[in-house]
């Protein structure tokens, strides 16, 4: 639960949408696109054509076969990791010995431990070498190697190569975090169509950040009704950025009845969820033009919402993975 007493000040909601959150693209003032081909696409992957070709070809039989093989081969290596977590210091040496002897699962684990400084000195350059060797056999290692290239950690930054590795890991191992990073990559490169497809794919797999990205893309396309569905879905799961867009939608009457009280309330929820957000300076709640009674209603709604919603687990998209989710 959030236990936060909200003050009566806030930043104007428009400022948030003009500043970078997860990517550097501000919400555009593009003309209404309701008659364009993209506006007729069905949000949520209901049409096969709206999914990336790479992922739509992966059937459930293949996914289950991959999971079974991975579980069997990974068992011994993860047993060693569990032994180390339980206090067996010798297990680290056994993990790295197996990695040096060519065990791909152990190589991925060694890379993970090196990149995150678990049990060994943090060394992303050495981690990249282990991930590189493991990547031919272990799909998750492709994601981890891609992550290092995406951020330039231990290797030269190469986001195009990272995107290729993310695609392979999303298809062969169902790494949902790869879908999110692919969507961000394409947004940064002004390729909204592929950004939409990968956000859509991540949403199909239940990723909360993908809900937000899909909703924001639809908002930018001015497909407000579909945007509202995904933004509300993200907000209900306490995704920290979604309430700011809901605030803007209520304030502007975009895809929803105009309601300044709710606009202010959702902005207060945004500042509550992001109490450590550096870009959330405080201005008077009067920026929403509310009377005193309406200010109290907005604050009461926000306090009640924050007290009844569990904080979502914040995924660190810079962190390499031990297991795919």
C-alpha positions in Angstrom: 0.0 0.0 0.0 1.1 3.6 -0.5 1.0 5.6 2.7 1.4 9.1 1.5 -0.2 12.3 2.5 -0.6 14.4 -0.6 -0.1 18.1 -0.4 -2.3 20.5 -2.3 0.2 21.5 -4.9 1.1 20.0 -8.3 2.7 20.7 -11.6 0.5 21.4 -14.6 -0.2 18.2 -16.4 0.8 19.6 -19.8 4.4 19.9 -18.5 4.7 16.2 -18.0 3.7 15.3 -21.5 6.1 17.8 -22.9 9.1 16.2 -21.0 10.9 12.9 -21.5 9.7 10.0 -19.4 10.7 6.7 -21.0 11.8 8.1 -24.3 12.5 11.5 -25.7 9.4 12.0 -28.0 6.9 14.6 -26.7 3.2 14.0 -27.4 2.7 15.5 -30.9 0.0 17.9 -31.9 -0.7 15.9 -35.1 -4.1 16.3 -36.8 -6.8 13.7 -36.1 -5.9 10.4 -37.7 -9.2 8.7 -37.3 -9.5 8.1 -41.1 -5.9 6.8 -41.5 -5.0 3.1 -42.0 -3.2 3.0 -38.6 -6.4 4.2 -36.8 -8.2 1.1 -38.0 -5.7 -1.2 -36.4 -7.1 -3.2 -33.5 -5.3 -2.5 -30.2 -4.2 -5.5 -28.2 -3.2 -7.8 -31.1 -6.6 -9.0 -32.2 -5.5 -8.9 -35.8 -2.5 -11.1 -36.8 -1.3 -8.4 -39.1 -0.8 -6.1 -36.1 1.8 -8.4 -34.5 5.5 -8.5 -35.4 6.2 -11.3 -38.0 9.0 -12.6 -35.8 6.7 -13.4 -32.8 3.5 -14.3 -34.6 5.1 -17.4 -36.0 6.0 -18.9 -32.6 3.3 -21.4 -31.7 2.5 -22.8 -28.3 3.9 -26.2 -29.0 7.3 -24.7 -29.8 7.1 -22.5 -26.7 6.4 -25.5 -24.4 9.2 -27.5 -26.0 11.6 -24.7 -25.4 10.5 -24.4 -21.8 10.9 -28.1 -21.1 14.3 -28.3 -22.6 15.4 -25.2 -20.8 14.1 -26.5 -17.5 16.0 -29.8 -17.8 19.3 -28.4 -18.9 19.1 -25.5 -16.4 18.4 -27.6 -13.4 22.0 -28.5 -12.4 23.3 -25.0 -12.9 20.5 -23.4 -10.9 21.1 -26.0 -8.2 24.6 -24.7 -7.9 23.3 -21.1 -7.8 20.8 -22.1 -5.1 23.6 -23.7 -3.1 25.6 -20.5 -3.3 22.6 -18.4 -2.2 22.3 -20.8 0.7 25.9 -20.1 1.8 28.0 -22.6 -0.1 30.9 -20.5 -1.2 32.4 -23.3 -3.2 29.5 -23.3 -5.5 30.8 -20.1 -7.2 33.9 -21.9 -8.3 31.8 -24.8 -9.6 29.6 -22.5 -11.6 32.6 -20.8 -13.3 34.4 -24.1 -13.8 31.3 -25.4 -15.7 31.2 -22.1 -17.7 34.9 -22.4 -18.7 34.2 -26.0 -19.7 31.6 -24.9 -22.2 28.3 -25.3 -20.3 26.2 -22.6 -22.0 23.7 -22.4 -19.0 26.6 -21.9 -16.6 28.1 -19.3 -19.0 24.9 -17.3 -18.9 24.8 -17.6 -15.1 28.4 -16.5 -14.8 27.7 -13.5 -17.1 24.7 -12.6 -14.9 26.7 -12.8 -11.7 29.6 -10.7 -13.2 27.3 -8.1 -14.6 25.4 -7.7 -11.4 28.3 -8.2 -9.0 26.7 -11.2 -7.3 29.3 -13.3 -5.5 32.1 -11.8 -7.6 33.5 -8.4 -8.5 31.3 -6.5 -10.9 32.7 -6.8 -14.4 30.4 -6.2 -17.4 33.2 -6.6 -19.9 33.8 -10.2 -18.7 30.1 -10.7 -18.5 29.7 -9.8 -22.2 32.3 -12.5 -23.1 30.3 -15.2 -21.2 27.0 -14.0 -22.7 28.5 -14.1 -26.2 29.6 -17.7 -25.8 26.2 -18.7 -24.3 24.1 -16.8 -26.8 24.4 -19.5 -29.5 22.5 -22.0 -27.2 20.7 -20.0 -24.6 18.1 -17.5 -25.8 18.2 -15.5 -22.5 21.9 -14.9 -23.0 21.0 -13.2 -26.3 18.8 -10.8 -24.3 21.5 -10.2 -21.7 24.1 -9.6 -24.4 21.7 -7.3 -26.1 21.2 -5.3 -22.9 24.9 -4.6 -22.6 25.0 -3.4 -26.2 21.9 -1.3 -25.7 23.4 0.6 -22.8 27.1 0.3 -23.8 27.9 -1.5 -20.6 31.2 -3.5 -20.9 31.0 -3.3 -24.7 30.7 -0.4 -27.3 27.2 0.9 -27.4 25.4 -0.6 -30.5 21.6 -0.3 -30.2 21.0 -1.7 -33.7 22.8 -4.9 -32.7 21.0 -4.9 -29.4 17.6 -4.7 -31.2 18.5 -7.7 -33.3 19.4 -9.7 -30.1 16.2 -8.6 -28.4 14.1 -9.8 -31.3 15.7 -13.2 -31.1 15.2 -13.5 -27.4 11.6 -12.4 -27.6 10.8 -15.0 -30.2 12.8 -18.0 -28.9 12.5 -17.4 -25.1 9.5 -15.1 -24.8 11.5 -12.5 -22.9 8.8 -9.8 -22.4 11.3 -7.2 -21.3 12.8 -7.4 -24.8 9.4 -6.3 -26.2 9.5 -3.2 -24.1 13.1 -2.3 -25.0 12.3 -2.9 -28.7 9.4 -0.5 -28.5 11.5 2.1 -26.9 14.3 1.6 -29.4 11.9 2.1 -32.3 10.3 5.2 -30.7 13.8 6.7 -30.3 14.4 6.1 -34.0 11.0 7.6 -35.0 9.6 4.3 -36.2 6.2 4.4 -34.5 4.8 1.5 -36.5 7.4 -1.0 -35.2 7.2 0.6 -31.7 3.5 0.0 -31.7 3.9 -3.6 -32.8 6.4 -4.5 -30.0 4.4 -2.6 -27.4 1.4 -4.5 -28.6 3.3 -7.8 -28.3 4.4 -6.9 -24.8 0.9 -6.0 -23.8 -0.3 -9.4 -25.1 2.1 -11.0 -22.7 0.8 -8.9 -19.8 3.7 -6.5 -19.3 2.5 -3.3 -17.4 5.1 -1.0 -19.0 4.0 -2.2 -22.4 0.4 -1.3 -21.5 1.6 2.2 -20.9 3.7 2.4 -24.1 0.8 1.1 -26.2 -1.5 3.6 -24.6 0.9 6.5 -25.1 1.4 5.6 -28.8 -2.3 5.5 -29.3 -2.7 8.8 -27.5 -0.1 10.4 -29.8 -2.1 9.0 -32.8 -5.2 10.6 -31.3 -6.9 7.3 -31.0 -8.1 8.4 -27.6 -10.7 5.7 -26.8 -8.2 2.9 -27.4 -5.5 4.9 -25.6 -7.8 5.3 -22.6 -8.3 1.5 -22.3 -4.5 0.8 -22.1 -3.6 3.8 -20.0 -6.3 2.9 -17.5 -5.1 -0.7 -17.5 -1.5 0.5 -16.8 -2.7 2.9 -14.1 -4.7 0.3 -12.3 -1.5 -1.7 -12.0 0.2 1.4 -10.5 2.4 2.0 -13.6 4.0 5.3 -12.5 3.6 7.4 -15.7 0.1 6.4 -16.8 -1.8 8.7 -14.4 -0.2 11.8 -16.0 -1.7 10.9 -19.3 -5.1 10.2 -17.7 -4.8 13.6 -16.0 -4.3 15.2 -19.4 -7.2 13.3 -21.0 -9.6 14.4 -18.3 -8.3 18.0 -18.4 -8.6 18.2 -22.2 -11.6 16.0 -22.6 -9.7 13.6 -24.9 -11.6 10.4 -25.3 -13.4 11.0 -22.0 -15.7 13.7 -20.6 -13.8 16.8 -19.6 -13.5 16.9 -15.8 -10.9 19.2 -14.1 -11.4 17.6 -10.7 -10.4 14.2 -12.1 -7.6 15.8 -14.1 -6.2 17.3 -10.9 -6.8 14.0 -8.9 -4.9 11.9 -11.5 -2.0 14.4 -11.5 -1.8 14.1 -7.7 -1.7 10.3 -8.1 1.1 10.7 -10.6 3.1 12.9 -8.2 2.3 10.4 -5.4 3.6 7.4 -7.4 6.7 9.4 -8.4 7.5 11.0 -5.1 11.2 10.7 -6.0 10.7 11.9 -9.6 13.2 14.7 -10.2 11.1 16.4 -12.9 8.0 16.8 -10.8 8.4 20.3 -9.4 5.4 21.6 -7.5 3.1 24.4 -8.6 -0.3 25.5 -7.3 -3.3 23.2 -7.6 -5.0 26.4 -8.9 -3.4 25.7 -12.2 -6.4 23.4 -12.8 -8.8 26.3 -12.0 -10.6 24.5 -9.2 -12.7 26.0 -6.4 -11.7 25.2 -2.8 -14.3 22.4 -2.5 -13.1 20.8 -5.8 -9.5 21.0 -4.7 -10.5 19.0 -1.6 -12.4 16.5 -3.7 -9.4 16.0 -6.0 -7.1 15.5 -3.0 -9.4 13.1 -1.3 -9.8 11.0 -4.4 -6.0 10.8 -4.9 -5.3 10.0 -1.2 -8.0 7.2 -1.3 -6.6 5.8 -4.6 -3.0 5.7 -3.3 -4.1 4.1 0.0 -6.0 1.3 -1.7 -3.5 0.4 -4.5 -0.5 -1.8 -4.0 2.7 -0.4 -5.5 3.8 -2.4 -8.5 7.1 -4.1 -8.7 9.4 -1.7 -10.5 11.3 -3.6 -13.2 14.9 -2.4 -13.7 15.3 -2.6 -17.5 19.0 -2.0 -17.2 19.5 -5.2 -15.2 20.5 -8.5 -16.9 18.2 -11.4 -16.2 18.7 -14.7 -14.4 15.4 -16.1 -15.7 12.9 -14.8 -18.3 9.5 -13.7 -17.0 
